[in-house]
Amino acid sequence: MTLSSKGQLTIPRQLRESLGLTPGTRLMVSVDPNGRLILVPSLYEPEDLFRDRPTVQRSMTLEDMDRAIAAAAGRADA
């Protein structure tokens, strides 16, 4: 790949097709400890992961959570 004067990279077609990348696909970009550029397809938007989540039927206070955790851990003060 070659970096354009606008700072853009073109991913070769064969690679795009094998990864299922289409126009508009978002990529997460990072640099590893060896200075290599890492591109990872971001196939889902964070809100997509929660879109079909069922509504919460009950809520717990922090005290309720502490008691449940203590009970699961087998502590006597639950």
N, C-alpha and C positions, 0 to 999 in steps of 0.2 A: 504494500500500500504506500501511497505517496501523499504527504501532507500538502494541501493546496495553499495558495497565497492567502486564502481566507481562513486558514487553520482547520480545514475540513478534511476528513478521511473518507474514502470510498471503500466500502467493504465489497470484495469481489462477489459476483453473483452466486457462484457455487457455494461459497461460505454462507451467504445470506439464506440461500435455499435450504442448506443442510441444517441451519439453526432456526428456520421458520421466521426469519426477520422480514417484516414488511414495512412499507413507508409508515412512519409515525411510531414505530417500535421504540420504546425508551431503553436506554442502556445505562447501567450503573458503571461508573468508571472509578478505578483506583490504581494506585501504584504499589507494587509489592516491594519488600525490603531490598531486592536486587535492582530496583529501578525499572522494572518491566510494567508496561501499561496493561491493566486487566480490564476487559470489557465483558460485562455480564448482562444478558438480556433481562430486562425487568418485565416479565410477562404479565404481571398483575399490578394494578394500582392498589395501594394499601386499603382504600375504601372498598375495593372489590372483594377482599377477603371477608368482610363483615356484612356485606349486602344482604345475604340470605340467612343471617344469624337469627335464631328465634328471639323473641322479646324476653326479657328477664321477668320471671314470674314472682320472684321474691327477692328481697334485699336483706343483707346482713349488716349489723353494726360491726365496728372493729372488735368490740368485746365478744360478740357472737363468733367472729372468726377466730379470735384467740382461744375461746373455749373449744371450738371444733378442732383446732390444731392440737391443743393440749390433749383432748380426748383421743385423737388419732395417734398421738405419740405415747399414749398410755400413762400420762401423768395423773397423779391422784388429785391435783387441784383443779381438774376440769369441771 
